[in-house]
């Protein structure tokens, strides 16, 4: 009689019981990770929020105030009623820069700690599942899950902060610039509406080509392993030129793909640094054409546009990392939710005379891997007394190793 054990990853236990049997749609791993590490995620989010808010506030209040004070004092000789006003502005600006620098450093630390915890937890669960899963009905690549998918989830912990903060900072900068320049920023918004999808499209091209590059690199590695294993035969039969030709062909293809990826990356970086000057050109040109341009508002707006370089450069990569993390999460989830290997309940044959037999005995045994796996050995009869020395011999792939794996079934 075959009975099936019920083993569930401790990390997923609460999520699976809380969100029901529709495991695919409810993403139990995502819910379980959030329940386990929401504190670290909150710390990283608050630290990044401190950076974003203080950065925008310092430019809007302190930079604008310092520039306005300098202009009034130079043109009109007017000073503030408080003689220490300019010093207060500089001290406040320094304090904001100091605090936001701490915020961005802490965000990196908290995100790294969060990624390490996620990586350790998922790696542990994957290794636990390896012991009890029905491996012969699975197509999962455990090495890839641990080496690539878990690592992508760890990297996404940092990229997630740049993803939401990039959108928040862009919208906040546009809102503050609207109060400074009015509706003359609309041409800049239109320019951004063109550049952002273009950057995202180029970023997705890089992601797809990296996947293709991985396939080519795996072919090269496999060929090199084949050469190293068979180097003696290759030299004996004089196959060096054939193997080198195939290897150089793969290397040339890999080199071309790397060059195209690097070219697109350089284009993305160039667009990132070109966007702020172009936005200044169209916005200030519109401001000059429609009315009087104000120098204080211009320099403050330029400071805002320069701050957008970071979110513009991080946003495409962060989006790719988060999307890749979701794909990796689905693969890990499918693996952890695979059926477990059943445990055979071996009962004694009532017709046999000796129930206290000491040794190894198989009577009409059929052995297979997994509950629904293909039968490897069928109708095996074997009797090895205790203390006897027995040798198992036979041709390759006849089932010697499989027989020995099952000798301690009970």
TAQUI-V741394 format. One line per field, one symbol per residue. phi: phi as a letter, one per 30 degrees, with the letter a starting at -180 (. if undefined). Layout:
# TAQUI-V741394
phi = ???
This chain:
# TAQUI-V741394
phi = .cccdccbeedcedddddciddddddhdddddddddbddddddddddddeedddddddddcddddddddddddddcidcdeddcedddddddddddddddddddddeddddddddddddddddddddddedcddddcccdcddddddcddddddddddddddddddddddddddddddddcidddedddddddddddddddddddddddddddddddddddddddddddcddddddcicedddddddddddddddddddddddddddddddddddedddddddddddddcldccddddddddddddddddddddddddddddddddddddddddddcdddddcdcdcddddddcccdckbbcbhdccbcidcddddbbhdbbbcddidcbccblddicjddddddcdcec
